């Protein structure tokens, strides 16, 4: 009888242990959203607004080319649609899988950067695009995301590289090769964005300040030399300092951008009523779309768009901080890198449009016309949503592989 009681007690203990293990395996919190709907809606609204503004800014240009007034809108909408299909599939790819495929993606971007110098298509004096069927692929946009993923993986696998500048020289060589290939296109704007991403991620990762200061000084000196010894870059700088001294030459784009913004005043002239896009301002649907937004929606419209970019950057940093607190180190670095990328590139583009920076060929993230730019940016936003999704899963008690 005692033996039977002991066996019964043993079975009860096993059932209790099994119930406890099952309870631990269940999510701690059953309610709540699985993804960040505010981030998803922000990206959706900004992308929809970009399609509206690309159509408005490109009507005159399409008419001058003798094409359909909807030509640029249809192309961009096709890129967005393709991007959504790709991102729908990538949303199921874990961040751990991204870390594993990072070397192959980085290698692909490097090969494309090299190929563009040999097989690339020249547009406006620069060879930055590969002609693939009916579309032009811009590898420099892909390389920006590759930089974020490469550094995130490096800092996660080999944290010792952050201890001194000598340890980071070897892995930094691969980035230097990519930047060098972009400078040969030439694409100084994208190269500066990549350098800014590297500097920002090193700073946030805790790279010693004394080494960081020396490295930043060397990089700034190199950029200054690249500008001084290239006449057309020097002309852009001098034109930016006083665009009105040569309004029909080197100051043409900036003066008309400023006039477009000034004409918009507080509330704008109305959607589609811009004069600058019709007669004067070149690249109105790409590099200078912010000026057209200013003309048609006024200072308040520009302020709202700046707020959207500020919110997007802060949300990305917030997701990164949450991932770091949950010990998802790779995801934290990726989110911070995307935040730096979006913040720096939007700052550069807006700075150019308002006369704060010299003219560069950089698109406004999620806003300017361009297939490669919008697709890579949508993929980056998908990564942010995936990181936030994994953060929420881990907080609910699920196992998230790092």
TAFENFEN-V359573 format. One record per backbone hydrogen bond with DSSP energy under -1.0 kcal/mol. CO is the residue of the C=O (numbers start at 1). NH is the residue of the N-H. If there is no record, write none. Layout:
co->(CO;CO)
nh->(NH;NH)
//
This chain:
co->(1;2;3;4;5;6;7;8;9;10;11;12;13;14;15;16;17;18;19;20;21;35;36;37;38;39;40;41;42;43;44;45;46;47;48;49;50;51;52;53;54;58;59;60;61;62;63;68;70;71;72;73;74;75;76;77;78;79;80;81;82;83;84;85;86;87;89;90;94;95;96;97;98;101;102;103;104;105;106;107;108;109;110;111;112;115;115;116;123;126;129;130;132;135;137;138;139;140;142;143;144;145;146;147;148;149;150;151;152;153;154;158;159;160;168;172;173;174;175;176;177;178;179;180;182;182;185;187;188;189;190;191;192;193;194;195;196;197;198;199;200;201;202;203;208;209;210;211;212;213;214;215;216;217;218;219;220;221;222;223;224;225;227;230;231;232;233;234;235;236;237;238;242;246;246;249;251;252;253;254;255;256;257;258;259;260;264;265;266;270;275;276;276;283;283;285;286;288;289;290;291;292;293;294;295;296;297;298;299;300;301;302;303;304;305;306;307;308;309;310;311;312;313;314;315;316;317;318;319;320;321;322;323;324;327;328;329;330;331;332;333;334;335;336;337;338;339;340;341;342;343;344;345;346;347;348;349;350;351;351;352;360;364;364;370;371;372;373;374;375;376;377;378;379;380;381;382;383;384;385;386;387;388;389;390;391;392;393;394;396)
nh->(5;6;7;8;9;10;11;12;13;14;15;16;17;18;19;20;21;22;23;24;25;37;40;41;42;43;44;45;46;47;48;49;50;51;52;53;54;55;56;57;58;62;63;64;65;67;66;71;74;75;76;77;78;79;80;81;82;83;84;85;86;87;88;89;90;91;92;93;98;99;100;101;102;105;106;107;108;109;110;111;112;113;114;115;116;118;119;120;126;123;121;137;135;132;130;141;143;144;146;147;148;149;150;151;152;153;154;155;156;157;158;161;162;163;172;176;177;178;179;180;181;182;183;184;185;187;127;191;192;193;194;195;196;197;198;199;200;201;202;203;204;205;207;206;212;213;214;215;216;217;218;219;220;221;222;223;224;225;226;227;228;229;230;234;235;236;237;238;239;240;241;242;245;249;251;252;255;256;257;258;259;260;261;262;263;264;268;299;300;273;279;280;281;286;288;369;289;292;293;294;295;296;297;298;269;270;301;302;303;304;305;306;307;308;309;310;311;312;313;314;315;316;317;318;319;320;321;322;323;324;325;326;328;327;329;332;333;334;335;336;337;338;339;340;341;342;343;344;345;346;347;348;349;350;351;352;353;354;356;357;355;362;367;368;374;375;376;377;378;379;380;381;382;383;384;385;386;387;388;389;390;391;392;393;394;395;396;398;397;28)
//
